[in-house]
């Protein structure tokens, strides 16, 4: 018995409706619901409601669903619960899909397409569009490489001529044999020369094609919004840019090229054999239908198996990438053995799947070889009978046996083709998925790059990384030009999110962020980021020298400017204490220096940019009190005349701010100076008192 198919929907007016096979089974307004919940059971999940009742709240099951729908059911519950709490129905325009509508399989993690149901013809069309600039070179090279293979095939015809006309009747002269031998040698030399020249051209073109794909994929990743990047791990993106483009190139160079040559040689060899002996040619082709049938079945099995293997390889690489990236954390907690077990478990699963695939491969390949060997046996038997009966020549039999190599080689090669194609198609889909993804943050067609010297204004801004889970709600803030604003509040209230909106790493769901009375959506992202300096809480430094890291914000900066910026950030002294000074190499992530030193270099990087708007996100969090006081003095000079937005957990560092904005539960709770807010004895007062108490205890 087939399970019933249905849907559970939620409308703007708060109606929750359960429909099965077109019939409405249940309908209720969210105002009568206390909470929507999801439970994961064994083999299925439950979506149910806790109802508000006059007597006793009850539970009502809306539906059961397969485990593939667990994520979607959870998202629906969040939307309903947000409506129950606020009365606002915020329904995403395009909900995230995690299951293929066609086959019902769950999407592979970090992919938005189904590897089983995607249009292969469409993928090849996209691949060709990127290949077009090299198409002429590749077609020309392929043509001459085929000519080279046909010249090798000419040796077969020369062999038959030698055997039947000179060797078998023993009537040939040394001159005649030498002439044919020289012709064979000439064909071979010309073929080899053509092969060397045009295989180099073919390979060079495929390398350039893969290089273009790699650059385009990297360029696309750079333009994707933070929301898009957050859906994928860095290991997955690196694999797509590097390994998958390499897989595509290898497929073109090996499988793609040889497929054309094998098919042409197959056709030419078949024509030659037909002219020599039609009946014997049919015997050669006898195993072909069997091989084709086995291959079609084999293809269906191998594509599924290699998809599973790819999943495990991807997971294994992601774990390895995370472990290596966070190796300091692993070591500091003494979790080397735990991480080893985690990696070993996934690696063991990968080894099992790979081993099973190789076992299947090792079984199929000898079977194909055996089937092709049947044709050779039939030719030798019936051809030998014909020679004994004097209806066939030895030269013709030699020609047949040599041509069979060109007939069966493509068939044997086809056994390997599904393996290469499965890997290449997976890589193509993954690369083109990134290339085809549209960024959520798009520049205006005609940007209005106004001076950034004006103030920053938030007009009725609401934002959530998911629209129905708002982090910021109805924010109205007007920051005057040259004003320093301190953002204060408990962790998780949306301070860093507010900064992300100023940088336009995300766009508000509702409302507008303006700079100099201009919507930042009308300002190009490049221009915006060039004129805003940022020091993040997690200061990141690139592998390179101290000088390289400072001039990253201003590539044309002079050494004098770098030194001045470092002095302002109180970094010059510790830099000069190193053996190589500003040429000192910093390891990846800057872990070869202390956290305080990293933070000071990040501040110097922001200073040298000389930005119109300065953002300090816990800029002094990693500094001791003495160093912090020195940097605060430098920052006071730096922020003069600049619009500054600062976040700090040490509230004492924000005393000199023109205004403090206190956020609570995503909204503006208090606004005023340090003294004014202390007098109010509200949220800010409580935060200051809590910090003072903690300081006394220390």
C-alpha positions as CSV (number, residue, x, y, z in Angstrom):
1,X,0.0,0.0,0.0
2,X,1.4,3.4,-1.1
3,X,1.6,6.1,1.6
4,X,-0.6,9.1,1.1
5,X,1.1,12.2,-0.4
6,X,0.2,15.6,1.0
7,X,1.4,19.0,2.1
8,X,1.2,21.2,5.2
9,X,1.1,24.9,4.4
10,X,1.1,28.2,6.3
11,X,-0.5,31.4,4.9
12,X,0.0,35.1,5.5
13,X,-3.2,35.3,7.7
14,X,-1.9,32.6,10.0
15,X,-3.8,29.6,8.6
16,X,-2.2,26.2,9.0
17,X,-3.6,23.7,6.5
18,X,-2.9,20.0,6.0
19,X,-3.9,18.6,2.6
20,X,-3.8,15.0,1.4
21,X,-4.5,13.9,-2.2
22,X,-6.3,17.2,-2.8
23,X,-8.5,17.0,0.2
24,X,-8.2,19.3,3.2
25,X,-7.8,17.2,6.3
26,X,-7.2,19.8,8.9
27,X,-7.2,23.6,9.2
28,X,-6.5,25.8,12.2
29,X,-5.4,29.4,12.8
30,X,-2.0,29.9,14.6
31,X,-3.7,32.1,17.2
32,X,-5.2,28.9,18.6
33,X,-1.8,27.2,18.7
34,X,0.7,27.4,21.6
35,X,3.7,25.9,19.7
36,X,4.6,23.9,16.6
37,X,7.0,21.0,17.1
38,X,8.9,18.3,15.2
39,X,9.9,14.9,16.5
40,X,12.3,12.6,14.8
41,X,11.1,9.0,15.1
42,X,12.3,5.7,13.8
43,X,12.0,5.8,10.0
44,X,9.8,8.9,10.0
45,X,9.2,12.2,11.6
46,X,6.1,13.8,13.2
47,X,4.9,17.4,12.8
48,X,2.4,18.3,15.6
49,X,0.9,21.2,17.4
50,X,0.4,22.1,21.0
51,X,-3.0,23.7,21.2
52,X,-4.3,26.4,23.6
53,X,-7.4,25.0,25.3
54,X,-9.8,26.2,28.0
55,X,-9.1,23.1,30.0
56,X,-5.8,21.5,29.1
57,X,-3.4,22.1,26.2
58,X,-3.3,19.1,23.9
59,X,-1.2,17.8,21.1
60,X,-2.4,17.3,17.5
61,X,-0.4,15.4,14.9
62,X,-0.5,17.2,11.6
63,X,1.4,14.7,9.5
64,X,4.1,12.0,9.4
65,X,6.9,12.5,6.9
66,X,10.0,10.7,5.7
67,X,13.3,11.6,7.3
68,X,14.4,13.4,4.1
69,X,11.8,16.1,5.0
70,X,13.0,16.7,8.5
71,X,14.8,20.0,7.7
72,X,11.8,21.4,5.8
73,X,9.4,20.5,8.7
74,X,11.8,22.2,11.2
75,X,11.9,25.4,9.1
76,X,8.1,25.4,8.9
77,X,7.8,25.1,12.7
78,X,10.1,28.1,13.1
79,X,7.9,30.2,10.8
80,X,4.7,29.2,12.6
81,X,6.3,29.8,16.1
82,X,7.6,33.2,15.0
83,X,4.0,34.1,14.0
84,X,2.6,32.9,17.3
85,X,5.2,35.1,19.2
86,X,5.0,38.3,17.1
87,X,1.9,38.1,14.9
88,X,4.1,38.6,11.8
89,X,3.9,36.1,9.0
90,X,7.3,36.1,7.3
91,X,7.4,33.5,4.6
92,X,10.6,33.1,2.5
93,X,10.1,33.9,-1.2
94,X,12.2,30.9,-2.2
95,X,12.5,28.2,0.5
96,X,15.7,26.2,0.6
97,X,15.2,22.8,-1.0
98,X,17.0,19.8,0.4
99,X,15.2,17.0,-1.5
100,X,15.0,16.4,-5.3
101,X,11.4,16.9,-6.4
102,X,11.9,14.4,-9.2
103,X,13.4,11.4,-7.5
104,X,13.0,12.2,-3.8
105,X,16.6,11.8,-2.9
106,X,18.3,14.2,-0.5
107,X,20.7,16.6,-2.0
108,X,24.4,16.1,-1.3
109,X,25.5,18.4,1.5
110,X,26.6,21.8,0.1
111,X,24.9,21.1,-3.3
112,X,21.6,22.4,-4.6
113,X,21.1,20.0,-7.5
114,X,20.5,16.3,-7.7
115,X,23.4,14.3,-9.2
116,X,20.9,11.7,-10.5
117,X,18.4,14.0,-12.2
118,X,20.4,16.9,-13.6
119,X,20.2,17.4,-17.4
120,X,23.4,15.9,-18.8
121,X,22.9,17.6,-22.1
122,X,22.5,20.9,-20.4
123,X,25.8,20.4,-18.5
124,X,27.6,19.6,-21.8
125,X,26.1,22.7,-23.3
126,X,27.5,24.8,-20.5
127,X,30.8,23.0,-20.7
128,X,31.0,23.8,-24.4
129,X,30.2,27.5,-23.9
130,X,33.3,27.7,-21.7
131,X,35.3,25.6,-24.2
132,X,34.3,27.7,-27.2
133,X,37.4,29.9,-27.3
134,X,39.6,26.7,-27.6
135,X,37.2,24.8,-29.8
136,X,39.1,25.6,-33.1
137,X,42.4,24.5,-31.6
138,X,41.0,21.3,-30.1
139,X,39.1,20.3,-33.3
140,X,42.2,20.9,-35.5
141,X,44.4,19.0,-33.1
142,X,41.9,16.2,-32.8
143,X,41.6,16.0,-36.6
144,X,45.4,15.6,-37.1
145,X,45.7,13.2,-34.2
146,X,43.1,11.0,-35.9
147,X,45.1,11.2,-39.1
148,X,48.1,10.1,-37.1
149,X,46.1,7.0,-35.9
150,X,44.9,6.2,-39.4
151,X,48.5,6.3,-40.6
152,X,49.3,3.7,-38.0
153,X,46.4,1.7,-39.5
154,X,48.1,1.9,-42.9
155,X,50.7,-0.5,-41.6
156,X,48.0,-3.2,-41.5
157,X,47.4,-2.8,-45.2
158,X,51.1,-2.8,-46.0
159,X,51.5,-6.0,-44.0
160,X,48.8,-7.7,-46.0
161,X,50.4,-6.5,-49.3
162,X,53.8,-7.9,-48.2
163,X,52.5,-11.3,-47.1
164,X,50.1,-12.0,-50.0
165,X,52.2,-10.6,-52.9
166,X,55.8,-11.1,-51.8
167,X,56.2,-13.5,-48.8
168,X,53.6,-16.2,-49.4
169,X,54.3,-16.8,-53.2
170,X,58.0,-16.1,-52.6
171,X,58.1,-14.0,-55.8
172,X,59.0,-10.6,-54.3
173,X,62.3,-9.0,-54.8
174,X,64.4,-7.4,-52.2
175,X,63.8,-4.0,-53.8
176,X,60.0,-4.5,-53.6
177,X,60.1,-5.6,-50.0
178,X,62.4,-2.7,-49.1
179,X,60.1,-0.2,-50.9
180,X,57.1,-1.4,-48.9
181,X,59.1,-1.5,-45.7
182,X,60.2,2.1,-46.3
183,X,56.6,3.1,-47.0
184,X,55.6,1.5,-43.7
185,X,58.4,3.3,-41.9
186,X,57.5,6.6,-43.5
187,X,53.9,6.3,-42.5
188,X,55.0,5.5,-38.9
189,X,57.4,8.5,-38.8
190,X,54.9,10.9,-40.2
191,X,52.2,9.6,-37.8
192,X,54.6,9.9,-34.8
193,X,55.6,13.5,-35.8
194,X,51.9,14.5,-36.2
195,X,51.1,12.9,-32.8
196,X,53.9,14.8,-31.0
197,X,53.0,18.2,-32.5
198,X,49.2,18.1,-32.1
199,X,49.0,16.2,-28.8
200,X,51.1,19.1,-27.3
201,X,48.6,21.6,-28.8
202,X,45.6,19.6,-27.6
203,X,47.0,19.3,-24.1
204,X,48.0,23.0,-23.9
205,X,44.4,24.0,-24.9
206,X,42.9,21.7,-22.3
207,X,45.2,23.1,-19.6
208,X,44.2,26.7,-20.6
209,X,40.6,25.6,-20.5
210,X,40.9,24.1,-17.0
211,X,42.9,27.2,-15.9
212,X,40.1,29.5,-17.2
213,X,37.5,27.4,-15.3
214,X,39.6,27.6,-12.2
215,X,40.0,31.4,-12.4
216,X,36.3,31.9,-13.2
217,X,35.2,29.7,-10.3
218,X,37.6,31.6,-7.9
219,X,36.3,34.9,-9.3
220,X,32.7,33.7,-8.7
221,X,33.4,32.7,-5.2
222,X,34.8,36.1,-4.5
223,X,31.6,37.7,-5.7
224,X,29.2,35.4,-3.7
225,X,27.5,36.9,-0.7
226,X,28.4,35.9,2.9
227,X,25.0,34.1,3.0
228,X,25.9,31.9,0.0
229,X,29.4,31.2,1.4
230,X,28.1,30.3,4.8
231,X,26.3,27.3,3.2
232,X,29.5,25.7,2.2
233,X,32.7,24.7,3.9
234,X,36.0,26.2,2.8
235,X,37.2,22.6,2.1
236,X,34.4,22.1,-0.4
237,X,35.0,25.4,-2.2
238,X,38.8,24.6,-2.5
239,X,38.0,21.1,-3.8
240,X,35.7,22.6,-6.5
241,X,38.2,25.2,-7.6
242,X,41.2,23.0,-7.7
243,X,40.5,19.3,-7.8
244,X,37.2,19.3,-9.8
245,X,38.6,21.5,-12.5
246,X,41.6,19.2,-12.7
247,X,39.2,16.2,-13.1
248,X,37.5,18.0,-16.0
249,X,40.8,18.6,-17.7
250,X,41.9,15.0,-17.3
251,X,38.7,13.8,-18.8
252,X,39.1,16.1,-21.8
253,X,42.8,15.1,-22.3
254,X,42.3,11.4,-21.8
255,X,38.8,10.1,-22.1
256,X,37.4,12.9,-24.4
257,X,40.3,12.7,-26.9
258,X,40.6,9.0,-27.1
259,X,36.8,8.5,-27.4
260,X,36.9,10.4,-30.7
261,X,40.0,8.6,-32.0
262,X,38.7,5.1,-31.0
263,X,35.3,5.7,-32.7
264,X,37.0,6.8,-35.9
265,X,39.5,3.9,-35.9
266,X,36.6,1.5,-35.2
267,X,34.7,2.8,-38.2
268,X,37.7,2.8,-40.6
269,X,38.8,-0.7,-39.4
270,X,35.2,-2.0,-39.9
271,X,35.0,-0.6,-43.5
272,X,38.4,-2.3,-44.4
273,X,37.3,-5.6,-42.9
274,X,33.9,-5.4,-44.7
275,X,35.7,-5.1,-48.0
276,X,38.0,-8.0,-47.3
277,X,35.4,-10.5,-46.0
278,X,31.8,-9.5,-45.0
279,X,30.9,-12.8,-43.3
280,X,34.1,-12.9,-41.2
281,X,33.5,-9.3,-40.1
282,X,30.0,-10.3,-38.8
283,X,31.8,-12.9,-36.6
284,X,34.1,-10.2,-35.3
285,X,31.0,-8.1,-34.4
286,X,29.1,-11.0,-32.8
287,X,30.1,-10.2,-29.1
288,X,29.4,-6.5,-29.6
289,X,25.6,-6.6,-28.7
290,X,26.4,-8.6,-25.6
291,X,29.1,-6.2,-24.6
292,X,26.7,-3.2,-25.2
293,X,24.0,-4.8,-23.1
294,X,26.4,-5.6,-20.2
295,X,27.8,-2.0,-20.4
296,X,24.4,-0.4,-20.2
297,X,23.7,-2.4,-17.0
298,X,27.1,-1.7,-15.6
299,X,26.7,2.0,-16.2
300,X,23.6,2.2,-14.0
301,X,25.5,0.5,-11.2
302,X,28.8,2.3,-11.4
303,X,27.2,5.9,-11.5
304,X,25.5,5.2,-8.2
305,X,28.6,3.7,-6.6
306,X,30.9,6.5,-7.7
307,X,28.4,9.1,-6.4
308,X,28.6,7.4,-3.0
309,X,32.4,7.3,-3.2
310,X,32.5,11.0,-4.0
311,X,30.3,11.8,-1.0
312,X,32.7,10.0,1.3
313,X,35.8,11.6,-0.3
314,X,34.2,15.0,0.1
315,X,33.4,14.4,3.8
316,X,36.8,13.0,4.4
317,X,38.5,16.0,2.9
318,X,36.2,18.4,4.9
319,X,37.1,16.8,8.2
320,X,40.8,16.8,7.3
321,X,40.7,20.4,6.3
322,X,38.9,21.4,9.5
323,X,41.4,19.4,11.7
324,X,44.4,20.9,10.0
325,X,43.0,24.4,10.1
326,X,42.1,24.1,13.8
327,X,45.2,22.1,14.8
328,X,46.1,24.5,17.6
329,X,42.7,24.1,19.2
330,X,42.9,20.3,18.8
331,X,46.3,20.2,20.5
332,X,45.4,22.7,23.3
333,X,42.5,20.4,24.3
334,X,44.5,17.2,23.9
335,X,42.0,15.8,21.4
336,X,44.4,14.4,18.9
337,X,43.2,10.8,19.5
338,X,39.5,11.9,19.3
339,X,40.1,13.6,16.0
340,X,42.2,10.7,14.7
341,X,39.2,8.3,15.5
342,X,36.8,10.7,13.7
343,X,39.0,10.8,10.6
344,X,39.8,7.1,10.7
345,X,36.1,6.2,10.9
346,X,35.2,8.3,7.8
347,X,38.4,7.1,6.0
348,X,37.5,3.5,6.8
349,X,34.0,4.0,5.2
350,X,35.7,5.6,2.2
351,X,38.1,2.7,1.9
352,X,35.2,0.2,2.0
353,X,33.3,1.9,-0.7
354,X,36.4,2.3,-2.8
355,X,37.3,-1.3,-2.3
356,X,33.8,-2.5,-3.3
357,X,34.0,-0.4,-6.4
358,X,37.4,-1.8,-7.3
359,X,36.1,-5.4,-6.7
360,X,33.2,-4.7,-9.1
361,X,35.7,-3.2,-11.6
362,X,38.1,-6.1,-11.3
363,X,35.1,-8.4,-12.0
364,X,33.8,-6.5,-15.0
365,X,37.0,-5.9,-16.8
366,X,38.1,-9.5,-17.2
367,X,34.5,-10.3,-18.3
368,X,34.7,-7.7,-21.1
369,X,38.1,-9.0,-22.1
370,X,36.7,-12.5,-22.3
371,X,33.8,-11.4,-24.5
372,X,36.1,-9.6,-26.9
373,X,38.4,-12.7,-26.9
374,X,35.5,-14.7,-28.2
375,X,35.5,-12.7,-31.5
376,X,39.2,-13.3,-31.9
377,X,38.7,-17.0,-31.4
378,X,35.9,-17.1,-34.0
379,X,38.1,-15.3,-36.5
380,X,41.1,-17.5,-36.0
381,X,38.9,-20.7,-36.3
382,X,36.8,-19.8,-39.4
383,X,39.7,-17.8,-41.0
384,X,42.0,-20.8,-40.5
385,X,39.4,-23.1,-42.1
386,X,39.1,-20.7,-45.1
387,X,42.9,-20.7,-45.6
388,X,43.0,-24.5,-45.5
389,X,40.2,-24.5,-48.1
390,X,42.2,-22.0,-50.1
391,X,39.4,-19.4,-50.1
392,X,41.2,-17.0,-47.8
393,X,44.8,-15.7,-47.7
394,X,47.3,-15.6,-44.9
395,X,47.7,-11.8,-45.5
396,X,44.0,-11.3,-45.1
397,X,43.9,-13.2,-41.9
398,X,46.8,-11.2,-40.5
399,X,44.9,-8.0,-41.6
400,X,41.8,-9.2,-39.7
401,X,43.7,-10.0,-36.5
402,X,45.4,-6.6,-36.5
403,X,42.2,-4.8,-37.3
404,X,40.5,-6.6,-34.5
405,X,42.8,-4.6,-32.2
406,X,41.2,-1.4,-33.4
407,X,37.7,-2.9,-33.2
408,X,38.0,-4.3,-29.7
409,X,40.2,-1.6,-28.2
410,X,37.3,0.9,-28.2
411,X,35.1,-1.7,-26.6
412,X,37.7,-2.5,-23.9
413,X,38.2,1.3,-23.5
414,X,34.4,1.7,-23.1
415,X,34.6,-0.4,-20.0
416,X,36.7,2.3,-18.3
417,X,34.6,5.1,-19.8
418,X,31.8,5.1,-17.2
419,X,34.3,5.4,-14.5
420,X,35.8,8.5,-16.0
421,X,32.5,10.0,-17.1
422,X,30.9,9.5,-13.7
423,X,33.8,11.4,-12.1
424,X,33.9,14.1,-14.7
425,X,30.2,14.7,-14.7
426,X,30.1,15.1,-10.9
427,X,33.0,17.6,-11.2
428,X,31.3,19.5,-14.0
429,X,28.0,19.8,-12.0
430,X,29.8,21.0,-8.9
431,X,31.9,23.6,-10.8
432,X,29.0,24.9,-12.9
433,X,26.7,25.0,-9.8
434,X,29.1,27.6,-8.3
435,X,29.5,29.4,-11.7
436,X,25.8,29.6,-12.2
437,X,24.9,30.7,-8.7
438,X,23.5,34.3,-8.4
439,X,24.9,36.4,-5.6
440,X,22.3,37.8,-3.1
441,X,24.3,41.1,-3.0
442,X,24.2,42.7,-6.5
443,X,25.6,46.2,-7.4
444,X,23.2,48.7,-9.0
445,X,23.4,49.0,-12.8
446,X,24.5,52.6,-12.5
447,X,26.2,53.0,-9.1
448,X,26.0,56.4,-7.3
449,X,29.4,56.5,-5.6
450,X,28.8,59.5,-3.3
451,X,31.5,60.7,-0.9
452,X,31.6,58.4,2.1
453,X,32.4,61.3,4.4
454,X,28.7,61.7,5.4
455,X,27.0,60.0,8.3
456,X,25.4,56.5,8.5
457,X,21.6,56.1,9.0
458,X,19.5,53.0,9.7
459,X,15.8,53.6,8.6
460,X,13.5,51.0,10.0
461,X,16.0,48.2,9.5
462,X,15.1,44.6,10.3
463,X,17.3,41.7,9.5
464,X,17.7,38.0,10.1
465,X,20.0,35.4,8.5
466,X,16.7,33.7,8.1
467,X,13.9,36.2,7.6
468,X,11.7,34.5,10.1
469,X,14.4,34.6,12.8
470,X,15.2,38.3,13.0
471,X,18.4,39.3,14.7
472,X,17.7,43.1,14.4
473,X,14.2,44.5,14.6
474,X,13.0,48.0,13.5
475,X,16.4,49.7,14.0
476,X,16.4,53.5,13.6
477,X,19.8,55.1,14.2
478,X,21.2,58.3,12.8
479,X,25.0,58.6,13.1
480,X,26.3,62.1,12.4
481,X,29.4,62.7,10.2
482,X,32.5,62.5,12.4
483,X,30.6,61.1,15.4
484,X,31.9,58.2,17.4
485,X,29.2,55.7,18.3
486,X,29.6,52.8,20.7
487,X,27.5,49.7,20.3
488,X,26.8,48.0,23.6
489,X,24.8,44.9,24.6
490,X,25.0,41.3,25.7
491,X,26.5,38.7,23.3
492,X,24.2,37.8,20.5
493,X,22.0,40.9,20.5
494,X,23.1,41.9,16.9
495,X,26.1,44.3,17.3
496,X,28.3,42.6,14.8
497,X,25.3,42.0,12.5
498,X,24.7,45.8,12.5
499,X,28.3,46.3,11.3
500,X,27.8,43.6,8.6
501,X,24.9,45.7,7.2
502,X,27.1,48.8,7.1
503,X,29.7,46.9,5.1
504,X,26.9,45.4,3.0
505,X,28.0,41.9,3.6
506,X,24.2,41.3,3.9
507,X,21.2,43.4,2.8
508,X,18.4,44.2,5.3
509,X,15.2,42.2,5.0
510,X,13.2,45.4,5.8
511,X,14.4,49.0,5.8
512,X,17.3,50.9,4.4
513,X,20.9,51.6,5.4
514,X,22.1,55.0,4.1
515,X,25.5,56.7,3.9
516,X,25.5,60.4,3.1
517,X,21.7,60.1,2.6
518,X,22.3,57.5,-0.2
519,X,21.0,53.9,0.0
520,X,24.2,51.8,0.2
521,X,22.5,49.5,-2.4
522,X,23.2,52.3,-4.9
523,X,26.9,52.5,-4.0
524,X,29.2,49.9,-5.6
525,X,30.6,47.4,-3.2
526,X,34.2,48.0,-4.2
527,X,33.9,51.7,-3.7
528,X,32.2,51.2,-0.3
529,X,34.8,48.8,1.0
530,X,37.7,51.0,-0.2
531,X,36.4,53.8,2.0
532,X,35.6,51.8,5.2
533,X,38.3,50.6,7.5
534,X,37.6,47.6,9.7
535,X,39.3,45.9,12.6
536,X,37.5,42.7,13.4
537,X,37.4,40.9,16.7
538,X,39.1,37.9,15.1
539,X,42.1,39.6,13.4
540,X,43.2,37.6,10.4
541,X,46.7,37.9,8.9
542,X,47.9,36.3,5.7
543,X,51.0,34.2,5.2
544,X,53.7,36.7,4.2
545,X,55.7,39.5,5.7
546,X,54.6,42.1,8.2
547,X,55.0,44.7,5.4
548,X,52.7,42.7,3.1
549,X,50.0,42.4,5.7
550,X,50.0,46.1,6.4
551,X,49.9,47.3,2.7
552,X,47.1,44.8,2.0
553,X,44.7,47.7,2.8
554,X,46.7,50.1,0.5
555,X,48.9,48.3,-2.0
556,X,50.7,51.5,-3.1
557,X,51.7,52.5,0.4
558,X,55.3,53.5,1.0
559,X,57.5,52.2,3.8
560,X,57.3,55.6,5.6
561,X,53.5,55.3,5.6
562,X,53.6,51.7,6.9
563,X,56.0,52.8,9.8
564,X,53.7,55.7,10.7
565,X,50.6,53.5,10.8
566,X,52.5,50.9,12.9
567,X,53.6,53.6,15.3
568,X,50.1,54.9,15.7
569,X,49.0,51.3,16.5
570,X,51.8,50.9,18.9
571,X,53.2,48.0,16.8
572,X,56.5,49.5,15.6
573,X,58.5,48.6,18.7
574,X,57.7,44.9,18.7
575,X,58.3,44.7,14.9
576,X,61.7,46.2,15.2
577,X,62.7,43.7,17.9
578,X,62.4,40.9,15.4
579,X,65.4,39.8,13.4
580,X,64.0,41.0,10.0
581,X,61.8,43.9,11.1
582,X,59.1,44.6,8.6
583,X,60.3,41.7,6.4
584,X,59.6,39.2,9.2
585,X,57.5,36.3,7.8
586,X,54.2,35.6,9.5
587,X,52.8,32.1,9.4
588,X,49.3,31.3,8.1
589,X,46.7,33.0,10.1
590,X,49.4,34.9,12.0
591,X,49.8,32.2,14.6
592,X,53.5,32.7,14.9
593,X,52.9,36.0,16.8
594,X,50.8,36.7,19.9
595,X,47.1,37.6,19.8
596,X,47.9,41.2,21.0
597,X,50.5,41.6,18.2
598,X,48.1,40.3,15.6
599,X,45.5,42.8,16.8
600,X,47.9,45.7,16.6
601,X,48.9,44.8,13.1
602,X,45.2,44.7,12.1
603,X,44.8,48.2,13.6
604,X,47.8,49.4,11.6
605,X,46.2,47.9,8.5
606,X,43.1,49.9,9.1
607,X,45.0,53.1,9.9
608,X,47.1,53.1,6.7
609,X,43.8,52.9,4.7
610,X,42.9,56.4,6.1
611,X,39.2,55.5,5.8
612,X,36.2,57.9,5.9
613,X,34.3,55.4,8.1
614,X,36.1,53.4,10.8
615,X,34.6,50.2,12.3
616,X,36.2,48.7,15.4
617,X,34.7,45.3,16.3
618,X,36.4,44.5,19.6
619,X,39.6,46.1,18.3
620,X,41.4,46.0,21.6
621,X,40.0,42.7,22.9
622,X,43.4,40.9,22.7
623,X,45.5,43.6,24.4
624,X,46.6,44.0,28.0
625,X,45.5,47.1,29.9
626,X,48.7,49.0,29.4
627,X,48.9,48.4,25.7
628,X,45.2,49.1,25.4
629,X,45.5,52.5,27.0
630,X,48.3,53.4,24.5
631,X,46.3,52.3,21.5
632,X,43.2,54.1,22.8
633,X,45.3,57.3,22.8
634,X,46.3,56.6,19.2
635,X,42.7,55.7,18.2
636,X,41.5,59.1,19.6
637,X,43.7,60.8,17.1
638,X,42.7,58.4,14.3
639,X,38.9,58.9,14.8
640,X,39.1,62.7,14.8
641,X,36.9,63.9,11.9
642,X,35.9,60.3,11.0
643,X,32.6,58.5,11.5
644,X,33.4,55.7,13.9
645,X,31.4,52.7,15.0
646,X,33.0,50.8,17.9
647,X,32.0,47.6,19.7
648,X,33.7,46.7,22.9
649,X,32.9,44.4,25.8
650,X,35.2,46.5,28.0
651,X,32.7,49.3,28.5
652,X,35.4,51.6,29.9
653,X,36.9,51.9,26.4
654,X,33.8,53.6,25.1
655,X,33.7,56.4,27.7
656,X,34.8,59.0,25.1
657,X,32.1,58.0,22.5
658,X,29.7,60.8,21.5
659,X,26.9,58.4,22.1
660,X,26.3,54.9,23.2
661,X,23.6,52.7,21.7
662,X,22.5,49.8,23.8
663,X,20.9,46.9,22.0
664,X,18.7,44.4,23.7
665,X,16.9,41.5,22.0
666,X,17.7,42.9,18.6
667,X,16.2,46.4,19.2
668,X,17.6,49.8,20.4
669,X,16.9,49.8,24.1
670,X,18.9,52.9,25.3
671,X,20.7,55.8,23.7
672,X,22.9,58.4,25.4
673,X,26.4,59.3,26.7
674,X,28.2,57.2,29.3
675,X,27.2,59.5,32.1
676,X,23.5,59.8,30.9
677,X,23.1,56.1,30.7
678,X,24.6,55.5,34.1
679,X,22.1,58.0,35.5
680,X,19.2,56.1,33.9
681,X,20.2,52.9,35.8
682,X,18.9,50.7,33.0
683,X,20.6,48.0,30.9
684,X,23.8,49.9,30.4
685,X,24.1,50.6,34.2
686,X,23.6,46.9,35.0
687,X,26.3,45.9,32.5
688,X,28.8,48.5,33.9
689,X,28.1,47.4,37.5
690,X,28.5,43.7,36.5
691,X,31.9,44.4,34.9
692,X,33.1,46.4,37.9
693,X,32.0,43.6,40.3
694,X,33.9,41.1,38.1
695,X,37.0,43.3,38.1
696,X,36.9,43.5,41.9
697,X,36.7,39.7,42.2
698,X,39.7,39.4,39.8
